[in-house]
């Protein structure tokens, strides 16, 4: 294992998965995108997540992506292994760890409804992949439709020592972060890392509530690196000023059903990937949408020169 993920902090970039326009996996762009993230100063990478189009990949493609990324970085890499069945989850988790991953990330299936069902599912998942594999609990109710209360998360963390991190993507969720940290301070739950997603839409305040950083795929990860650092250094106003400059683009990227297309379009413009193609089915940006993104980038460039490309 390359990192103690329960102590992880900073920015873990959620990596997109590059494809050629005909839908083939673009492995040279996997290399290029990995280098791009490293150049932005991130602290780790998360691959094969929901925004990485993981469900569209064949098992051998998923393993090849892990292999390519691990060959280019010594940073901790978390691999999304969520799957309909435990057999596929176990196979990918084991292969990822053999290739050098720091841990895996698991999201609950949308069929879970009660607290006991949710807690029971993760107990079975850990039994399947093995308790020796560190795992990240992905709390993303806006996509999974599974609502995990702070008490449910506490139960999962307490009952599964291999749970080392919560990827927090609830919305609204600021009070949930505060409650989890309160559990820890009172001795009611051991400490785990909390990294936040949702395209960094609330990162300016999530840091103040006790989050350790971000795990998201916003197309300007170096901005997230600066924001987290400034919060750590007590430069709250500077962090908020930077966030405010990027907020219109962050908001545009958060459109349900269109966000990945926006993100890939910007990553292509930044030279991080050769094509903004998604593997079908996928959303397509209209000419008008691209013009709006270009307009937002031009406005952002007035305050952050990294958007001038």
C-alpha positions as CSV (number, residue, x, y, z in Angstrom):
1,X,0.0,0.0,0.0
2,X,1.4,3.4,-1.0
3,X,-0.5,5.6,1.5
4,X,-2.4,5.6,4.7
5,X,-5.7,6.7,3.2
6,X,-7.2,7.3,6.7
7,X,-4.8,10.2,6.9
8,X,-5.3,11.4,3.3
9,X,-5.7,15.1,2.6
10,X,-5.4,17.6,-0.2
11,X,-6.8,16.9,-3.7
12,X,-7.4,13.5,-5.2
13,X,-8.4,14.2,-8.8
14,X,-11.2,12.1,-10.2
15,X,-9.9,11.0,-13.6
16,X,-12.0,11.0,-16.7
17,X,-11.6,8.0,-19.0
18,X,-10.4,9.0,-22.5
19,X,-11.9,7.5,-25.6
20,X,-11.3,7.9,-29.3
21,X,-14.3,9.3,-31.3
22,X,-15.2,5.7,-32.4
23,X,-15.5,4.6,-28.8
24,X,-12.2,2.8,-28.4
25,X,-10.2,3.3,-25.3
26,X,-7.5,6.0,-25.8
27,X,-4.5,4.7,-23.9
28,X,-2.1,7.4,-25.0
29,X,-4.5,10.0,-23.6
30,X,-4.7,8.0,-20.3
31,X,-1.0,8.6,-20.0
32,X,-1.3,12.3,-21.0
33,X,-4.2,12.9,-18.6
34,X,-2.3,11.2,-15.8
35,X,0.7,13.5,-16.4
36,X,-1.7,16.5,-16.6
37,X,-3.1,15.7,-13.1
38,X,0.4,15.3,-11.7
39,X,1.5,18.6,-13.2
40,X,-1.4,20.3,-11.4
41,X,0.1,19.2,-8.1
42,X,-2.6,16.8,-6.9
43,X,-2.0,14.6,-3.9
44,X,-3.6,11.5,-5.4
45,X,-5.8,10.1,-8.1
46,X,-9.1,8.3,-8.2
47,X,-9.8,6.3,-11.4
48,X,-12.8,4.3,-12.7
49,X,-15.3,6.3,-10.7
50,X,-18.8,7.2,-11.7
51,X,-17.6,10.2,-13.8
52,X,-14.9,7.9,-15.3
53,X,-17.6,5.9,-17.2
54,X,-16.5,2.8,-15.4
55,X,-19.8,0.9,-16.1
56,X,-19.1,1.2,-19.9
57,X,-15.7,-0.6,-19.6
58,X,-14.9,-4.2,-20.2
59,X,-13.2,-5.9,-17.2
60,X,-9.9,-6.1,-19.1
61,X,-10.1,-2.4,-20.1
62,X,-10.5,-1.5,-16.4
63,X,-7.4,-3.4,-15.5
64,X,-5.4,-1.9,-18.3
65,X,-6.3,1.6,-17.2
66,X,-5.2,0.8,-13.6
67,X,-1.9,-0.6,-15.1
68,X,-1.3,2.5,-17.2
69,X,-1.9,4.9,-14.4
70,X,0.1,3.0,-11.9
71,X,3.1,2.9,-14.3
72,X,3.2,6.7,-14.4
73,X,2.9,7.8,-10.8
74,X,4.0,7.0,-7.2
75,X,1.0,9.0,-5.8
76,X,-1.7,7.0,-4.1
77,X,-4.3,5.8,-6.5
78,X,-7.9,4.8,-5.5
79,X,-9.7,2.5,-7.9
80,X,-13.5,2.5,-8.1
81,X,-14.7,-1.1,-8.0
82,X,-18.5,-0.6,-7.6
83,X,-20.3,-3.4,-9.5
84,X,-23.7,-5.1,-9.7
85,X,-22.2,-8.3,-8.2
86,X,-19.5,-9.1,-5.8
87,X,-17.6,-11.4,-8.1
88,X,-16.7,-8.5,-10.5
89,X,-16.0,-6.2,-7.6
90,X,-13.7,-8.7,-5.9
91,X,-11.8,-9.5,-9.1
92,X,-11.1,-5.8,-9.9
93,X,-10.2,-4.9,-6.3
94,X,-7.7,-7.7,-6.1
95,X,-6.1,-6.9,-9.4
96,X,-5.9,-3.2,-8.6
97,X,-4.2,-3.9,-5.3
98,X,-1.7,-6.2,-7.0
99,X,-0.9,-3.4,-9.4
100,X,-0.1,-1.1,-6.5
101,X,-3.4,0.8,-5.8
102,X,-3.7,2.4,-2.4
103,X,-7.3,1.3,-2.0
104,X,-10.7,0.9,-3.6
105,X,-13.9,2.9,-3.6
106,X,-17.3,1.4,-3.3
107,X,-20.7,3.0,-3.8
108,X,-23.9,1.3,-2.6
109,X,-26.4,0.0,-5.2
110,X,-29.6,1.9,-5.7
111,X,-31.8,-1.0,-4.4
112,X,-30.9,-0.3,-0.8
113,X,-33.5,1.5,1.3
114,X,-33.2,0.8,5.0
115,X,-30.3,1.6,7.3
116,X,-29.8,-2.1,8.0
117,X,-29.7,-3.0,4.3
118,X,-27.0,-0.4,3.7
119,X,-24.8,-1.5,6.6
120,X,-25.4,-5.1,5.6
121,X,-24.4,-4.5,2.0
122,X,-21.0,-3.1,3.0
123,X,-20.4,-5.9,5.4
124,X,-21.0,-8.4,2.5
125,X,-18.8,-6.3,0.1
126,X,-15.9,-6.3,2.5
127,X,-16.3,-10.0,3.1
128,X,-16.1,-10.5,-0.7
129,X,-13.1,-8.3,-1.5
130,X,-11.3,-9.1,1.8
131,X,-10.8,-7.0,4.9
132,X,-7.2,-6.4,4.1
133,X,-8.1,-4.0,1.3
134,X,-8.6,-0.3,2.4
135,X,-11.8,1.0,1.0
136,X,-13.5,4.4,0.5
137,X,-17.2,4.7,1.3
138,X,-18.8,6.8,-1.5
139,X,-21.8,8.7,-0.2
140,X,-23.4,10.1,-3.4
141,X,-27.2,10.0,-2.9
142,X,-27.9,12.3,-5.8
143,X,-26.7,9.6,-8.1
144,X,-27.1,6.3,-6.2
145,X,-30.5,7.3,-4.5
146,X,-29.1,5.7,-1.3
147,X,-29.3,8.1,1.6
148,X,-26.8,7.4,4.4
149,X,-27.3,9.3,7.6
150,X,-24.3,10.2,9.8
151,X,-25.3,7.3,12.1
152,X,-25.2,4.9,9.2
153,X,-21.8,6.0,8.1
154,X,-20.6,5.7,11.7
155,X,-21.9,2.1,11.8
156,X,-20.1,1.2,8.6
157,X,-16.8,2.8,9.8
158,X,-17.1,1.2,13.2
159,X,-18.0,-2.3,12.0
160,X,-15.4,-2.3,9.1
161,X,-11.9,-1.4,10.1
162,X,-10.8,-1.4,6.5
163,X,-13.1,1.7,5.8
164,X,-10.5,4.4,5.8
165,X,-12.2,7.3,4.0
166,X,-15.6,8.8,3.2
167,X,-16.1,10.4,-0.1
168,X,-18.7,13.0,0.8
169,X,-21.0,14.0,-2.0
170,X,-24.3,14.7,-0.2
171,X,-26.1,17.8,-1.1
172,X,-26.9,19.6,1.2
173,X,-24.2,17.9,3.3
174,X,-22.3,20.5,5.3
175,X,-24.0,19.5,8.6
176,X,-23.2,15.8,7.8
177,X,-19.5,16.7,7.8
178,X,-19.8,18.5,11.1
179,X,-21.7,15.5,12.6
180,X,-19.1,13.0,11.5
181,X,-16.3,15.1,13.0
182,X,-18.3,15.5,16.2
183,X,-18.6,11.7,16.5
184,X,-14.8,11.5,16.2
185,X,-14.2,14.3,18.8
186,X,-16.5,12.6,21.3
187,X,-14.8,9.2,20.8
188,X,-17.9,7.7,19.1
189,X,-16.1,7.0,15.8
190,X,-12.5,6.6,14.8
191,X,-11.1,9.2,12.5
192,X,-11.3,8.7,8.8
193,X,-10.4,11.0,6.0
194,X,-13.2,13.0,4.4
195,X,-12.7,14.2,0.8
196,X,-15.5,16.0,-1.0
197,X,-16.9,15.7,-4.5
198,X,-19.9,17.3,-6.2
199,X,-17.5,19.1,-8.6
200,X,-16.2,21.2,-5.7
201,X,-19.4,23.1,-5.7
202,X,-19.3,23.5,-1.9
203,X,-15.6,23.0,-1.2
204,X,-15.2,26.6,0.1
205,X,-17.3,25.8,3.1
206,X,-16.7,22.0,3.3
207,X,-13.1,22.7,4.3
208,X,-14.3,24.9,7.2
209,X,-16.6,22.1,8.4
210,X,-13.7,19.7,8.8
211,X,-13.2,18.1,5.3
212,X,-9.6,17.1,4.5
213,X,-9.8,18.2,0.9
214,X,-11.4,17.3,-2.4
215,X,-11.9,14.3,-4.5
216,X,-13.5,15.5,-7.7
217,X,-12.9,16.0,-11.3
218,X,-13.3,19.7,-11.9
219,X,-11.3,20.6,-15.0
220,X,-9.0,23.0,-13.1
221,X,-7.6,20.7,-10.4
222,X,-4.7,23.2,-9.7
223,X,-7.3,25.7,-8.5
224,X,-8.5,23.1,-6.0
225,X,-5.0,22.5,-4.8
226,X,-4.6,26.2,-4.2
227,X,-7.9,26.5,-2.4
228,X,-7.2,23.6,0.0
229,X,-3.7,25.0,0.7
230,X,-5.0,28.4,1.5
231,X,-7.7,27.1,3.8
232,X,-5.0,25.1,5.6
233,X,-2.9,28.2,5.9
234,X,-5.8,30.3,7.3
235,X,-6.1,32.4,4.2
236,X,-9.9,32.1,4.1
237,X,-10.7,35.2,2.1
238,X,-8.1,34.4,-0.5
239,X,-9.5,30.9,-0.9
240,X,-13.1,32.2,-1.2
241,X,-12.0,34.9,-3.8
242,X,-10.4,32.1,-5.9
243,X,-13.4,29.9,-5.6
244,X,-15.8,32.8,-6.5
245,X,-13.8,33.4,-9.7
246,X,-14.3,29.7,-10.7
247,X,-17.9,29.3,-9.5
248,X,-19.7,30.1,-12.7
249,X,-17.7,27.4,-14.5
250,X,-18.1,24.9,-11.7
251,X,-21.9,25.5,-11.7
252,X,-22.0,25.0,-15.5
253,X,-20.1,21.8,-15.2
254,X,-22.5,20.5,-12.5
255,X,-25.5,20.2,-14.9
256,X,-27.0,16.7,-14.5
257,X,-26.5,14.6,-17.5
258,X,-24.2,17.1,-19.2
259,X,-21.4,17.6,-16.7
260,X,-19.1,15.0,-18.1
261,X,-19.4,16.4,-21.6
262,X,-18.5,19.8,-20.2
263,X,-15.5,18.5,-18.3
264,X,-14.1,16.5,-21.2
265,X,-14.6,19.5,-23.5
266,X,-12.4,21.6,-21.2
267,X,-9.9,18.9,-20.7
268,X,-9.5,18.6,-24.4
269,X,-9.1,22.3,-24.8
270,X,-6.4,22.2,-22.1
271,X,-4.5,19.5,-24.1
272,X,-5.0,16.8,-21.4
273,X,-6.9,14.4,-23.7
274,X,-7.0,14.1,-27.5
275,X,-10.8,13.9,-27.8
276,X,-13.8,14.9,-25.6
277,X,-15.7,11.7,-26.8
278,X,-17.7,9.6,-24.4
279,X,-18.4,6.0,-24.9
280,X,-22.0,5.6,-26.0
281,X,-24.5,6.3,-24.5
282,X,-23.2,9.7,-23.7
283,X,-24.3,13.3,-23.8
284,X,-23.2,15.7,-26.6
285,X,-22.6,19.4,-26.3
286,X,-24.5,21.6,-28.7
287,X,-22.7,24.4,-30.6
288,X,-24.5,26.9,-28.2
289,X,-23.3,25.0,-25.1
290,X,-19.7,25.1,-26.4
291,X,-19.9,28.8,-27.0
292,X,-21.2,29.3,-23.5
293,X,-18.3,27.3,-22.0
294,X,-15.8,29.3,-24.1
295,X,-17.4,32.5,-22.8
296,X,-17.0,31.4,-19.2
297,X,-13.4,30.4,-19.8
298,X,-12.7,33.8,-21.3
299,X,-14.2,35.6,-18.3
300,X,-12.4,33.3,-15.9
301,X,-9.1,34.1,-17.6
302,X,-9.4,37.7,-16.6
303,X,-8.9,36.6,-12.9
304,X,-7.0,33.3,-13.3
305,X,-4.5,33.2,-16.2
306,X,-4.6,29.4,-16.1
307,X,-7.9,29.6,-18.1
308,X,-6.2,31.5,-20.9
309,X,-5.3,28.8,-23.4
